[in-house]
Amino acid sequence: MKMVKNLLVSVILSSMLGFSSLATAAQVNVNKASAEEISDNLSGIGMVKAQRIVEYCQENSCVKPEDLMNVKGVGVKTIEKNRDNLKFSESM
């Protein structure tokens, strides 16, 4: 019985930690963010893709989510997953 209780507590705590990490995703200004900030805060974007986004947005100021589809590896699904966390302003 104690083993079941411990397992249940572990599952509940794991779930709570998972939900809290989803809730803390921050908005990212892709024209100003570092590759690490992009990778850490956007779903489905690793460091390689994040670096491509940084380079693209430095050369071409991005003004809307669809602009990122010009970056290799970023498509409609990636944009839709991250639309609420994408922010755009003029580059530095």
Secondary structure, DSSP 8 states (H G I E B T S, - for coil): -HHHHHHHHHHHHHHHHHHHHHHT---EETTT--HHHHHHHSTT--HHHHHHHHHHHHHS---SGGGGGGSTT--HHHHHHHGGGEE-----
